[in-house]
Amino acid sequence: MIDRWHIVEADLWDCGYLSLCGPAMVTIGADNTGEIAFGALQASLDLNYGPSMVFFTWAGFDEMDEATGDGSAELLDDGSIEITFAYHNGDEAILKAKRDTSSTDGVIGVSPEPRCGRLLLYGC
């Protein structure tokens, strides 16, 4: 599961929100750390590994407000991962991600207006 993953869907948010400030991604590192970014959230992950799962706590910023939470990622039979992502005392979402094979895969357009301070390519 150690790799960079492209978040392709979520049960709470649509594709437009997931890619609001750039590609929706999660990175699972070999050094017990990782990163996640989707919508207006950018956060660091502290990881604990299981045979086919990774458990994590996260801390970062969502719409420039500090945010924390926890979650897990499970490797599915089709090679994708299912991420349970929870905000501390808030929403819980199920995200699906596929292994990132290219930095340009999935690009579907250019943001019509600058969001998050820059013009972005986006896509799910």
ZIJOBEL-V645617 format. One record per backbone hydrogen bond with DSSP energy under -0.5 kcal/mol. CO is the residue of the C=O (numbers start at 0). NH is the residue of the N-H. If there is no record, write none. Layout:
# ZIJOBEL-V645617
CO	NH
CO	NH
This chain:
# ZIJOBEL-V645617
0	2
2	27
3	99
4	6
4	25
5	7
5	97
8	95
12	9
13	17
14	18
16	19
17	38
18	21
22	24
23	6
24	36
25	4
26	28
26	34
27	2
28	31
31	46
32	28
33	44
34	26
35	42
36	24
37	40
38	20
39	62
40	37
41	60
42	35
43	58
44	33
44	46
45	56
47	54
51	74
52	49
53	72
54	47
55	70
56	45
57	68
58	43
59	66
60	41
61	64
64	61
66	59
67	87
68	57
69	85
70	55
71	83
72	53
73	81
75	78
79	75
80	82
80	96
81	73
81	83
82	84
82	94
83	71
84	92
85	69
86	89
90	86
92	84
92	94
93	10
94	82
95	7
95	8
96	80
97	5
98	100
103	106
108	121
114	117
117	114
119	110
121	107
121	108
122	23
